[in-house]
Every structure is written in C-alpha cells, then in structure tokens.
Amino acid sequence: QDPSVEDIVSRPESSWTKGDLENLVTTYAIQEVVPAHLKEVQSFRLPLIDKTEAAVVEPLCANL
C-alpha cells in the first residue's frame, strides 16, 4: 500500500514543505525560472523585432 500524504509529509526529507512554501516557490521562480524564460524568449524575439523594424524603416527611407 502506498504511504499516505501525512506519512510522506512527516518524513525528514519533506521538512521544506512546512515552511513558507509560497515564499520559497516565489523566490525560486524569480531567481531561476523567470531569467531562464526571458533569455529563451529574447533569443528568438529580438531578431524578429530587428527584422520587422528593418522592413518598416527601409521603405520609409527609400522615399526620402
């Protein structure tokens, strides 16, 4: 039979669940998840933005 939730939570290796879990998760997200996601998004969005900007500016400058 599988252990109950109470059995799992009462184990020493589960002690981290007894603290301020929301603060722990928020801190982890801010320090680890958000920067990684930002880097990933920037890696493909910034070149697209540059390409779009060039496509808009080039015809405008050609008419000058």
mmCIF file of the N, C-alpha and C atoms, coordinates in Angstrom:
data_MODEL
# 
_entry.id   MODEL 
# 
loop_
_atom_site.group_PDB 
_atom_site.id 
_atom_site.type_symbol 
_atom_site.label_atom_id 
_atom_site.label_alt_id 
_atom_site.label_comp_id 
_atom_site.label_asym_id 
_atom_site.label_entity_id 
_atom_site.label_seq_id 
_atom_site.pdbx_PDB_ins_code 
_atom_site.Cartn_x 
_atom_site.Cartn_y 
_atom_site.Cartn_z 
_atom_site.occupancy 
_atom_site.B_iso_or_equiv 
_atom_site.pdbx_formal_charge 
_atom_site.auth_seq_id 
_atom_site.auth_comp_id 
_atom_site.auth_asym_id 
_atom_site.auth_atom_id 
_atom_site.pdbx_PDB_model_num 
ATOM 1   N N  . GLN A 1 1  ? 0.849  -1.189 0.000   1.00 0.00 ? 1  GLN A N  1 
ATOM 2   C CA . GLN A 1 1  ? 0.000  0.000  0.000   1.00 0.00 ? 1  GLN A CA 1 
ATOM 3   C C  . GLN A 1 1  ? 0.889  1.245  0.000   1.00 0.00 ? 1  GLN A C  1 
ATOM 4   N N  . ASP A 1 2  ? 0.456  2.241  -0.743  1.00 0.00 ? 2  ASP A N  1 
ATOM 5   C CA . ASP A 1 2  ? 1.193  3.497  -0.818  1.00 0.00 ? 2  ASP A CA 1 
ATOM 6   C C  . ASP A 1 2  ? 1.068  4.252  0.499   1.00 0.00 ? 2  ASP A C  1 
ATOM 7   N N  . PRO A 1 3  ? 2.113  4.999  0.858   1.00 0.00 ? 3  PRO A N  1 
ATOM 8   C CA . PRO A 1 3  ? 2.041  5.797  2.085   1.00 0.00 ? 3  PRO A CA 1 
ATOM 9   C C  . PRO A 1 3  ? 1.038  6.947  1.917   1.00 0.00 ? 3  PRO A C  1 
ATOM 10  N N  . SER A 1 4  ? 0.470  7.353  3.016   1.00 0.00 ? 4  SER A N  1 
ATOM 11  C CA . SER A 1 4  ? -0.482 8.465  2.978   1.00 0.00 ? 4  SER A CA 1 
ATOM 12  C C  . SER A 1 4  ? 0.278  9.782  2.826   1.00 0.00 ? 4  SER A C  1 
ATOM 13  N N  . VAL A 1 5  ? -0.443 10.817 2.507   1.00 0.00 ? 5  VAL A N  1 
ATOM 14  C CA . VAL A 1 5  ? 0.151  12.142 2.396   1.00 0.00 ? 5  VAL A CA 1 
ATOM 15  C C  . VAL A 1 5  ? 0.785  12.528 3.722   1.00 0.00 ? 5  VAL A C  1 
ATOM 16  N N  . GLU A 1 6  ? 0.106  12.251 4.805   1.00 0.00 ? 6  GLU A N  1 
ATOM 17  C CA . GLU A 1 6  ? 0.623  12.587 6.131   1.00 0.00 ? 6  GLU A CA 1 
ATOM 18  C C  . GLU A 1 6  ? 1.936  11.869 6.405   1.00 0.00 ? 6  GLU A C  1 
ATOM 19  N N  . ASP A 1 7  ? 2.030  10.588 5.980   1.00 0.00 ? 7  ASP A N  1 
ATOM 20  C CA . ASP A 1 7  ? 3.269  9.831  6.160   1.00 0.00 ? 7  ASP A CA 1 
ATOM 21  C C  . ASP A 1 7  ? 4.424  10.466 5.382   1.00 0.00 ? 7  ASP A C  1 
ATOM 22  N N  . ILE A 1 8  ? 4.141  10.872 4.177   1.00 0.00 ? 8  ILE A N  1 
ATOM 23  C CA . ILE A 1 8  ? 5.183  11.475 3.340   1.00 0.00 ? 8  ILE A CA 1 
ATOM 24  C C  . ILE A 1 8  ? 5.614  12.816 3.900   1.00 0.00 ? 8  ILE A C  1 
ATOM 25  N N  . VAL A 1 9  ? 4.663  13.656 4.279   1.00 0.00 ? 9  VAL A N  1 
ATOM 26  C CA . VAL A 1 9  ? 4.963  14.995 4.787   1.00 0.00 ? 9  VAL A CA 1 
ATOM 27  C C  . VAL A 1 9  ? 5.697  14.929 6.126   1.00 0.00 ? 9  VAL A C  1 
ATOM 28  N N  . SER A 1 10 ? 5.469  13.895 6.899   1.00 0.00 ? 10 SER A N  1 
ATOM 29  C CA . SER A 1 10 ? 6.118  13.798 8.207   1.00 0.00 ? 10 SER A CA 1 
ATOM 30  C C  . SER A 1 10 ? 7.565  13.308 8.123   1.00 0.00 ? 10 SER A C  1 
ATOM 31  N N  . ARG A 1 11 ? 8.008  12.881 6.967   1.00 0.00 ? 11 ARG A N  1 
ATOM 32  C CA . ARG A 1 11 ? 9.387  12.402 6.807   1.00 0.00 ? 11 ARG A CA 1 
ATOM 33  C C  . ARG A 1 11 ? 10.362 13.579 6.852   1.00 0.00 ? 11 ARG A C  1 
ATOM 34  N N  . PRO A 1 12 ? 11.583 13.366 7.349   1.00 0.00 ? 12 PRO A N  1 
ATOM 35  C CA . PRO A 1 12 ? 12.566 14.454 7.468   1.00 0.00 ? 12 PRO A CA 1 
ATOM 36  C C  . PRO A 1 12 ? 12.873 15.143 6.134   1.00 0.00 ? 12 PRO A C  1 
ATOM 37  N N  . GLU A 1 13 ? 12.928 14.374 5.052   1.00 0.00 ? 13 GLU A N  1 
ATOM 38  C CA . GLU A 1 13 ? 13.252 14.976 3.756   1.00 0.00 ? 13 GLU A CA 1 
ATOM 39  C C  . GLU A 1 13 ? 12.124 15.853 3.204   1.00 0.00 ? 13 GLU A C  1 
ATOM 40  N N  . SER A 1 14 ? 10.989 15.823 3.859   1.00 0.00 ? 14 SER A N  1 
ATOM 41  C CA . SER A 1 14 ? 9.862  16.675 3.458   1.00 0.00 ? 14 SER A CA 1 
ATOM 42  C C  . SER A 1 14 ? 9.736  17.905 4.339   1.00 0.00 ? 14 SER A C  1 
ATOM 43  N N  . SER A 1 15 ? 10.739 18.179 5.156   1.00 0.00 ? 15 SER A N  1 
ATOM 44  C CA . SER A 1 15 ? 10.653 19.294 6.097   1.00 0.00 ? 15 SER A CA 1 
ATOM 45  C C  . SER A 1 15 ? 10.496 20.647 5.393   1.00 0.00 ? 15 SER A C  1 
ATOM 46  N N  . TRP A 1 16 ? 10.987 20.740 4.149   1.00 0.00 ? 16 TRP A N  1 
ATOM 47  C CA . TRP A 1 16 ? 10.875 22.002 3.411   1.00 0.00 ? 16 TRP A CA 1 
ATOM 48  C C  . TRP A 1 16 ? 9.418  22.379 3.146   1.00 0.00 ? 16 TRP A C  1 
ATOM 49  N N  . THR A 1 17 ? 8.501  21.433 3.225   1.00 0.00 ? 17 THR A N  1 
ATOM 50  C CA . THR A 1 17 ? 7.081  21.722 2.971   1.00 0.00 ? 17 THR A CA 1 
ATOM 51  C C  . THR A 1 17 ? 6.414  22.398 4.164   1.00 0.00 ? 17 THR A C  1 
ATOM 52  N N  . LYS A 1 18 ? 7.078  22.439 5.295   1.00 0.00 ? 18 LYS A N  1 
ATOM 53  C CA . LYS A 1 18 ? 6.469  23.009 6.498   1.00 0.00 ? 18 LYS A CA 1 
ATOM 54  C C  . LYS A 1 18 ? 6.712  24.514 6.637   1.00 0.00 ? 18 LYS A C  1 
ATOM 55  N N  . GLY A 1 19 ? 7.626  25.056 5.862   1.00 0.00 ? 19 GLY A N  1 
ATOM 56  C CA . GLY A 1 19 ? 7.942  26.483 5.948   1.00 0.00 ? 19 GLY A CA 1 
ATOM 57  C C  . GLY A 1 19 ? 6.976  27.306 5.113   1.00 0.00 ? 19 GLY A C  1 
ATOM 58  N N  . ASP A 1 20 ? 7.415  28.482 4.781   1.00 0.00 ? 20 ASP A N  1 
ATOM 59  C CA . ASP A 1 20 ? 6.628  29.385 3.953   1.00 0.00 ? 20 ASP A CA 1 
ATOM 60  C C  . ASP A 1 20 ? 6.816  28.953 2.497   1.00 0.00 ? 20 ASP A C  1 
ATOM 61  N N  . LEU A 1 21 ? 6.046  27.971 2.096   1.00 0.00 ? 21 LEU A N  1 
ATOM 62  C CA . LEU A 1 21 ? 6.204  27.359 0.787   1.00 0.00 ? 21 LEU A CA 1 
ATOM 63  C C  . LEU A 1 21 ? 5.945  28.353 -0.345  1.00 0.00 ? 21 LEU A C  1 
ATOM 64  N N  . GLU A 1 22 ? 4.961  29.213 -0.191  1.00 0.00 ? 22 GLU A N  1 
ATOM 65  C CA . GLU A 1 22 ? 4.664  30.199 -1.234  1.00 0.00 ? 22 GLU A CA 1 
ATOM 66  C C  . GLU A 1 22 ? 5.858  31.129 -1.445  1.00 0.00 ? 22 GLU A C  1 
ATOM 67  N N  . ASN A 1 23 ? 6.471  31.582 -0.377  1.00 0.00 ? 23 ASN A N  1 
ATOM 68  C CA . ASN A 1 23 ? 7.647  32.445 -0.482  1.00 0.00 ? 23 ASN A CA 1 
ATOM 69  C C  . ASN A 1 23 ? 8.813  31.705 -1.117  1.00 0.00 ? 23 ASN A C  1 
ATOM 70  N N  . LEU A 1 24 ? 8.995  30.457 -0.752  1.00 0.00 ? 24 LEU A N  1 
ATOM 71  C CA . LEU A 1 24 ? 10.063 29.637 -1.310  1.00 0.00 ? 24 LEU A CA 1 
ATOM 72  C C  . LEU A 1 24 ? 9.885  29.472 -2.818  1.00 0.00 ? 24 LEU A C  1 
ATOM 73  N N  . VAL A 1 25 ? 8.673  29.174 -3.238  1.00 0.00 ? 25 VAL A N  1 
ATOM 74  C CA . VAL A 1 25 ? 8.380  28.984 -4.657  1.00 0.00 ? 25 VAL A CA 1 
ATOM 75  C C  . VAL A 1 25 ? 8.534  30.295 -5.421  1.00 0.00 ? 25 VAL A C  1 
ATOM 76  N N  . THR A 1 26 ? 8.050  31.387 -4.851  1.00 0.00 ? 26 THR A N  1 
ATOM 77  C CA . THR A 1 26 ? 8.165  32.690 -5.499  1.00 0.00 ? 26 THR A CA 1 
ATOM 78  C C  . THR A 1 26 ? 9.624  33.082 -5.671  1.00 0.00 ? 26 THR A C  1 
ATOM 79  N N  . THR A 1 27 ? 10.411 32.894 -4.640  1.00 0.00 ? 27 THR A N  1 
ATOM 80  C CA . THR A 1 27 ? 11.836 33.212 -4.710  1.00 0.00 ? 27 THR A CA 1 
ATOM 81  C C  . THR A 1 27 ? 12.523 32.370 -5.775  1.00 0.00 ? 27 THR A C  1 
ATOM 82  N N  . TYR A 1 28 ? 12.219 31.092 -5.821  1.00 0.00 ? 28 TYR A N  1 
ATOM 83  C CA . TYR A 1 28 ? 12.815 30.211 -6.832  1.00 0.00 ? 28 TYR A CA 1 
ATOM 84  C C  . TYR A 1 28 ? 12.433 30.677 -8.238  1.00 0.00 ? 28 TYR A C  1 
ATOM 85  N N  . ALA A 1 29 ? 11.176 31.011 -8.428  1.00 0.00 ? 29 ALA A N  1 
ATOM 86  C CA . ALA A 1 29 ? 10.723 31.462 -9.744  1.00 0.00 ? 29 ALA A CA 1 
ATOM 87  C C  . ALA A 1 29 ? 11.437 32.738 -10.166 1.00 0.00 ? 29 ALA A C  1 
ATOM 88  N N  . ILE A 1 30 ? 11.557 33.677 -9.254  1.00 0.00 ? 30 ILE A N  1 
ATOM 89  C CA . ILE A 1 30 ? 12.211 34.950 -9.563  1.00 0.00 ? 30 ILE A CA 1 
ATOM 90  C C  . ILE A 1 30 ? 13.691 34.747 -9.881  1.00 0.00 ? 30 ILE A C  1 
ATOM 91  N N  . GLN A 1 31 ? 14.348 33.878 -9.148  1.00 0.00 ? 31 GLN A N  1 
ATOM 92  C CA . GLN A 1 31 ? 15.786 33.693 -9.317  1.00 0.00 ? 31 GLN A CA 1 
ATOM 93  C C  . GLN A 1 31 ? 16.155 32.743 -10.456 1.00 0.00 ? 31 GLN A C  1 
ATOM 94  N N  . GLU A 1 32 ? 15.311 31.766 -10.725 1.00 0.00 ? 32 GLU A N  1 
ATOM 95  C CA . GLU A 1 32 ? 15.683 30.720 -11.681 1.00 0.00 ? 32 GLU A CA 1 
ATOM 96  C C  . GLU A 1 32 ? 14.802 30.681 -12.935 1.00 0.00 ? 32 GLU A C  1 
ATOM 97  N N  . VAL A 1 33 ? 13.507 30.609 -12.750 1.00 0.00 ? 33 VAL A N  1 
ATOM 98  C CA . VAL A 1 33 ? 12.595 30.363 -13.865 1.00 0.00 ? 33 VAL A CA 1 
ATOM 99  C C  . VAL A 1 33 ? 12.448 31.591 -14.755 1.00 0.00 ? 33 VAL A C  1 
ATOM 100 N N  . VAL A 1 34 ? 12.212 32.740 -14.165 1.00 0.00 ? 34 VAL A N  1 
ATOM 101 C CA . VAL A 1 34 ? 11.979 33.959 -14.947 1.00 0.00 ? 34 VAL A CA 1 
ATOM 102 C C  . VAL A 1 34 ? 13.207 34.339 -15.781 1.00 0.00 ? 34 VAL A C  1 
ATOM 103 N N  . PRO A 1 35 ? 14.406 34.389 -15.215 1.00 0.00 ? 35 PRO A N  1 
ATOM 104 C CA . PRO A 1 35 ? 15.565 34.729 -16.048 1.00 0.00 ? 35 PRO A CA 1 
ATOM 105 C C  . PRO A 1 35 ? 15.781 33.734 -17.201 1.00 0.00 ? 35 PRO A C  1 
ATOM 106 N N  . ALA A 1 36 ? 15.589 32.455 -16.944 1.00 0.00 ? 36 ALA A N  1 
ATOM 107 C CA . ALA A 1 36 ? 15.757 31.454 -17.999 1.00 0.00 ? 36 ALA A CA 1 
ATOM 108 C C  . ALA A 1 36 ? 14.718 31.647 -19.100 1.00 0.00 ? 36 ALA A C  1 
ATOM 109 N N  . HIS A 1 37 ? 13.482 31.920 -18.707 1.00 0.00 ? 37 HIS A N  1 
ATOM 110 C CA . HIS A 1 37 ? 12.416 32.138 -19.689 1.00 0.00 ? 37 HIS A CA 1 
ATOM 111 C C  . HIS A 1 37 ? 12.679 33.413 -20.492 1.00 0.00 ? 37 HIS A C  1 
ATOM 112 N N  . LEU A 1 38 ? 13.087 34.463 -19.824 1.00 0.00 ? 38 LEU A N  1 
ATOM 113 C CA . LEU A 1 38 ? 13.391 35.725 -20.506 1.00 0.00 ? 38 LEU A CA 1 
ATOM 114 C C  . LEU A 1 38 ? 14.500 35.519 -21.538 1.00 0.00 ? 38 LEU A C  1 
ATOM 115 N N  . LYS A 1 39 ? 15.541 34.818 -21.163 1.00 0.00 ? 39 LYS A N  1 
ATOM 116 C CA . LYS A 1 39 ? 16.655 34.557 -22.084 1.00 0.00 ? 39 LYS A CA 1 
ATOM 117 C C  . LYS A 1 39 ? 16.168 33.768 -23.299 1.00 0.00 ? 39 LYS A C  1 
ATOM 118 N N  . GLU A 1 40 ? 15.327 32.776 -23.055 1.00 0.00 ? 40 GLU A N  1 
ATOM 119 C CA . GLU A 1 40 ? 14.795 31.954 -24.144 1.00 0.00 ? 40 GLU A CA 1 
ATOM 120 C C  . GLU A 1 40 ? 13.946 32.793 -25.101 1.00 0.00 ? 40 GLU A C  1 
ATOM 121 N N  . VAL A 1 41 ? 13.060 33.601 -24.552 1.00 0.00 ? 41 VAL A N  1 
ATOM 122 C CA . VAL A 1 41 ? 12.182 34.426 -25.376 1.00 0.00 ? 41 VAL A CA 1 
ATOM 123 C C  . VAL A 1 41 ? 12.989 35.474 -26.137 1.00 0.00 ? 41 VAL A C  1 
ATOM 124 N N  . GLN A 1 42 ? 13.931 36.114 -25.477 1.00 0.00 ? 42 GLN A N  1 
ATOM 125 C CA . GLN A 1 42 ? 14.753 37.126 -26.134 1.00 0.00 ? 42 GLN A CA 1 
ATOM 126 C C  . GLN A 1 42 ? 15.545 36.539 -27.295 1.00 0.00 ? 42 GLN A C  1 
ATOM 127 N N  . SER A 1 43 ? 15.980 35.308 -27.168 1.00 0.00 ? 43 SER A N  1 
ATOM 128 C CA . SER A 1 43 ? 16.824 34.702 -28.201 1.00 0.00 ? 43 SER A CA 1 
ATOM 129 C C  . SER A 1 43 ? 16.111 34.590 -29.541 1.00 0.00 ? 43 SER A C  1 
ATOM 130 N N  . PHE A 1 44 ? 14.788 34.438 -29.543 1.00 0.00 ? 44 PHE A N  1 
ATOM 131 C CA . PHE A 1 44 ? 14.102 34.374 -30.830 1.00 0.00 ? 44 PHE A CA 1 
ATOM 132 C C  . PHE A 1 44 ? 13.257 35.611 -31.122 1.00 0.00 ? 44 PHE A C  1 
ATOM 133 N N  . ARG A 1 45 ? 12.881 36.373 -30.114 1.00 0.00 ? 45 ARG A N  1 
ATOM 134 C CA . ARG A 1 45 ? 12.066 37.568 -30.348 1.00 0.00 ? 45 ARG A CA 1 
ATOM 135 C C  . ARG A 1 45 ? 12.879 38.766 -30.823 1.00 0.00 ? 45 ARG A C  1 
ATOM 136 N N  . LEU A 1 46 ? 14.039 38.993 -30.234 1.00 0.00 ? 46 LEU A N  1 
ATOM 137 C CA . LEU A 1 46 ? 14.841 40.161 -30.612 1.00 0.00 ? 46 LEU A CA 1 
ATOM 138 C C  . LEU A 1 46 ? 15.233 40.153 -32.091 1.00 0.00 ? 46 LEU A C  1 
ATOM 139 N N  . PRO A 1 47 ? 15.672 39.017 -32.644 1.00 0.00 ? 47 PRO A N  1 
ATOM 140 C CA . PRO A 1 47 ? 15.949 39.012 -34.086 1.00 0.00 ? 47 PRO A CA 1 
ATOM 141 C C  . PRO A 1 47 ? 14.691 39.303 -34.925 1.00 0.00 ? 47 PRO A C  1 
ATOM 142 N N  . LEU A 1 48 ? 13.535 38.815 -34.495 1.00 0.00 ? 48 LEU A N  1 
ATOM 143 C CA . LEU A 1 48 ? 12.295 39.102 -35.221 1.00 0.00 ? 48 LEU A CA 1 
ATOM 144 C C  . LEU A 1 48 ? 11.937 40.585 -35.146 1.00 0.00 ? 48 LEU A C  1 
ATOM 145 N N  . ILE A 1 49 ? 12.162 41.172 -34.006 1.00 0.00 ? 49 ILE A N  1 
ATOM 146 C CA . ILE A 1 49 ? 11.893 42.610 -33.839 1.00 0.00 ? 49 ILE A CA 1 
ATOM 147 C C  . ILE A 1 49 ? 12.821 43.417 -34.738 1.00 0.00 ? 49 ILE A C  1 
ATOM 148 N N  . ASP A 1 50 ? 14.094 43.049 -34.763 1.00 0.00 ? 50 ASP A N  1 
ATOM 149 C CA . ASP A 1 50 ? 15.057 43.752 -35.626 1.00 0.00 ? 50 ASP A CA 1 
ATOM 150 C C  . ASP A 1 50 ? 14.660 43.620 -37.099 1.00 0.00 ? 50 ASP A C  1 
ATOM 151 N N  . LYS A 1 51 ? 14.248 42.430 -37.489 1.00 0.00 ? 51 LYS A N  1 
ATOM 152 C CA . LYS A 1 51 ? 13.838 42.179 -38.873 1.00 0.00 ? 51 LYS A CA 1 
ATOM 153 C C  . LYS A 1 51 ? 12.604 43.011 -39.234 1.00 0.00 ? 51 LYS A C  1 
ATOM 154 N N  . THR A 1 52 ? 11.648 43.052 -38.333 1.00 0.00 ? 52 THR A N  1 
ATOM 155 C CA . THR A 1 52 ? 10.428 43.833 -38.561 1.00 0.00 ? 52 THR A CA 1 
ATOM 156 C C  . THR A 1 52 ? 10.751 45.313 -38.655 1.00 0.00 ? 52 THR A C  1 
ATOM 157 N N  . GLU A 1 53 ? 11.588 45.795 -37.757 1.00 0.00 ? 53 GLU A N  1 
ATOM 158 C CA . GLU A 1 53 ? 11.976 47.202 -37.775 1.00 0.00 ? 53 GLU A CA 1 
ATOM 159 C C  . GLU A 1 53 ? 12.649 47.562 -39.099 1.00 0.00 ? 53 GLU A C  1 
ATOM 160 N N  . ALA A 1 54 ? 13.552 46.713 -39.554 1.00 0.00 ? 54 ALA A N  1 
ATOM 161 C CA . ALA A 1 54 ? 14.247 46.962 -40.823 1.00 0.00 ? 54 ALA A CA 1 
ATOM 162 C C  . ALA A 1 54 ? 13.265 46.968 -41.987 1.00 0.00 ? 54 ALA A C  1 
ATOM 163 N N  . ALA A 1 55 ? 12.281 46.069 -41.960 1.00 0.00 ? 55 ALA A N  1 
ATOM 164 C CA . ALA A 1 55 ? 11.296 46.002 -43.035 1.00 0.00 ? 55 ALA A CA 1 
ATOM 165 C C  . ALA A 1 55 ? 10.403 47.235 -43.067 1.00 0.00 ? 55 ALA A C  1 
ATOM 166 N N  . VAL A 1 56 ? 10.188 47.849 -41.934 1.00 0.00 ? 56 VAL A N  1 
ATOM 167 C CA . VAL A 1 56 ? 9.361  49.063 -41.870 1.00 0.00 ? 56 VAL A CA 1 
ATOM 168 C C  . VAL A 1 56 ? 10.188 50.293 -42.230 1.00 0.00 ? 56 VAL A C  1 
ATOM 169 N N  . VAL A 1 57 ? 11.393 50.391 -41.711 1.00 0.00 ? 57 VAL A N  1 
ATOM 170 C CA . VAL A 1 57 ? 12.227 51.579 -41.908 1.00 0.00 ? 57 VAL A CA 1 
ATOM 171 C C  . VAL A 1 57 ? 12.746 51.671 -43.343 1.00 0.00 ? 57 VAL A C  1 
ATOM 172 N N  . GLU A 1 58 ? 13.109 50.551 -43.925 1.00 0.00 ? 58 GLU A N  1 
ATOM 173 C CA . GLU A 1 58 ? 13.699 50.567 -45.270 1.00 0.00 ? 58 GLU A CA 1 
ATOM 174 C C  . GLU A 1 58 ? 12.809 51.243 -46.323 1.00 0.00 ? 58 GLU A C  1 
ATOM 175 N N  . PRO A 1 59 ? 11.531 50.894 -46.443 1.00 0.00 ? 59 PRO A N  1 
ATOM 176 C CA . PRO A 1 59 ? 10.699 51.587 -47.424 1.00 0.00 ? 59 PRO A CA 1 
ATOM 177 C C  . PRO A 1 59 ? 10.506 53.080 -47.096 1.00 0.00 ? 59 PRO A C  1 
ATOM 178 N N  . LEU A 1 60 ? 10.469 53.405 -45.826 1.00 0.00 ? 60 LEU A N  1 
ATOM 179 C CA . LEU A 1 60 ? 10.299 54.806 -45.446 1.00 0.00 ? 60 LEU A CA 1 
ATOM 180 C C  . LEU A 1 60 ? 11.519 55.624 -45.855 1.00 0.00 ? 60 LEU A C  1 
ATOM 181 N N  . CYS A 1 61 ? 12.705 55.060 -45.657 1.00 0.00 ? 61 CYS A N  1 
ATOM 182 C CA . CYS A 1 61 ? 13.931 55.766 -46.002 1.00 0.00 ? 61 CYS A CA 1 
ATOM 183 C C  . CYS A 1 61 ? 14.154 55.808 -47.508 1.00 0.00 ? 61 CYS A C  1 
ATOM 184 N N  . ALA A 1 62 ? 13.625 54.851 -48.244 1.00 0.00 ? 62 ALA A N  1 
ATOM 185 C CA . ALA A 1 62 ? 13.795 54.806 -49.697 1.00 0.00 ? 62 ALA A CA 1 
ATOM 186 C C  . ALA A 1 62 ? 13.076 55.957 -50.372 1.00 0.00 ? 62 ALA A C  1 
ATOM 187 N N  . ASN A 1 63 ? 12.034 56.472 -49.749 1.00 0.00 ? 63 ASN A N  1 
ATOM 188 C CA . ASN A 1 63 ? 11.246 57.552 -50.328 1.00 0.00 ? 63 ASN A CA 1 
ATOM 189 C C  . ASN A 1 63 ? 11.810 58.933 -49.991 1.00 0.00 ? 63 ASN A C  1 
ATOM 190 N N  . LEU A 1 64 ? 12.887 58.995 -49.241 1.00 0.00 ? 64 LEU A N  1 
ATOM 191 C CA . LEU A 1 64 ? 13.452 60.301 -48.875 1.00 0.00 ? 64 LEU A CA 1 
ATOM 192 C C  . LEU A 1 64 ? 14.346 60.847 -49.943 1.00 0.00 ? 64 LEU A C  1 
# 
